[in-house]
Amino acid sequence: MNKNLVLTLTGHDRVGIVKEITNVLVKHGGNVETSRMARLGGEFAMLALVALDAKDLPAFETDLQALRNEGFQITLLQTEDDHTKKYAGWLPYQLEVLGADHEGIIYEIAQHLAQQGINFEDVETTTAPAPMSGTPLFRMQATLLVPPNLGFHQWSAALEEIGDKLNVTIEVSLVK
């Protein structure tokens, strides 16, 4: 019986990490269902949903020890079976934020959304220098899951105010 696990791996970046972790997974009949990988500040980070037969899990964990011995931090977390039921009927929205980078942007937006009972499905943030001035620009892209009983204007109007306060542009659209 397959188990879905969230695997996280972080450590010093080097060539071959992705090959090694996926080799261990394939060796035990596992599969990467969804993943995100990035080099952040010179460190490698992997977040993946993997499927693996429950009987192979102990051997898989044993084989991960070689990477742990190199200093990689690895965690495995079994997923909840009822996740899709938990958010059934919730509406997906796309959120995009753009503006000059400064402290507190993510916090202010996340605080408002949490107060409304809105969940982040995925989030990606980046900073990059503006083309002409070199000023650091912040960009956030996220998919939100909004409870079906929460009207769009109930939560989106306050986001506009937060955007004005933070001097960033916030755009929200229904995912089609």
Residue pairs with C-beta under 8 A, 6 or more apart in sequence:
1 53
1 54
2 51
2 52
2 53
2 54
3 51
3 52
3 53
3 54
3 57
3 78
4 33
4 49
4 50
4 51
4 78
4 79
5 49
5 50
5 51
5 52
5 57
5 76
5 77
5 78
5 79
6 47
6 48
6 49
6 50
6 75
6 76
6 77
6 79
7 21
7 46
7 47
7 48
7 49
7 50
7 74
7 75
7 76
8 45
8 46
8 47
8 48
8 73
8 74
8 75
8 77
9 17
9 21
9 44
9 45
9 46
9 67
9 72
9 73
9 74
10 43
10 44
10 45
10 46
10 72
10 73
11 17
11 43
11 44
11 67
11 70
11 71
11 72
11 73
12 42
12 43
12 44
12 71
13 39
13 42
13 43
13 44
14 44
17 44
17 46
17 72
18 37
18 46
20 67
21 46
21 64
21 67
22 32
24 60
24 63
24 64
24 67
25 31
25 32
25 50
25 52
25 60
27 63
28 52
28 53
28 56
28 59
28 60
28 63
29 52
29 53
29 56
30 50
30 51
30 52
30 53
30 56
30 60
31 50
31 51
31 52
32 48
32 49
32 50
33 48
33 49
33 50
33 51
34 48
34 49
35 46
35 47
35 48
35 49
36 46
36 47
36 48
37 44
37 45
37 46
37 47
37 48
38 44
38 45
39 45
49 79
52 60
61 76
64 74
67 74
68 74
80 86
87 119
87 145
89 148
90 119
90 145
90 146
90 147
90 148
91 145
91 146
91 148
91 174
92 121
92 143
92 144
92 145
92 146
92 174
92 175
93 143
93 144
93 146
93 172
93 173
93 174
93 175
94 141
94 142
94 143
94 144
94 172
94 173
94 174
94 175
95 109
95 140
95 141
95 142
95 143
95 144
95 170
95 171
95 172
96 139
96 140
96 141
96 142
96 169
96 170
96 171
96 172
97 105
97 109
97 138
97 139
97 140
97 141
97 163
97 168
97 169
97 170
97 171
98 137
98 138
98 139
98 140
98 168
98 169
99 105
99 137
99 138
99 163
99 166
99 167
99 168
99 169
100 135
100 136
100 137
100 138
100 167
100 168
101 127
101 135
101 136
101 137
101 138
102 138
102 166
104 166
105 138
105 140
105 166
105 168
106 125
106 140
108 162
108 165
108 166
109 140
109 159
109 162
109 170
110 120
112 155
112 158
112 159
112 162
113 119
113 120
113 144
113 155
116 146
116 150
116 154
116 155
117 147
117 150
118 144
118 145
118 146
118 147
118 150
118 155
119 144
119 145
120 142
120 143
120 144
120 145
121 142
121 143
121 144
121 145
122 142
122 143
123 140
123 141
123 142
124 140
124 141
124 142
125 138
125 139
125 140
125 141
126 138
126 139
127 136
127 137
127 138
127 139
128 136
128 137
128 139
129 135
129 136
129 137
130 136
130 137
138 168
143 175
144 172
146 152
146 155
156 172
159 170
159 172
160 170
162 170
163 169
163 170
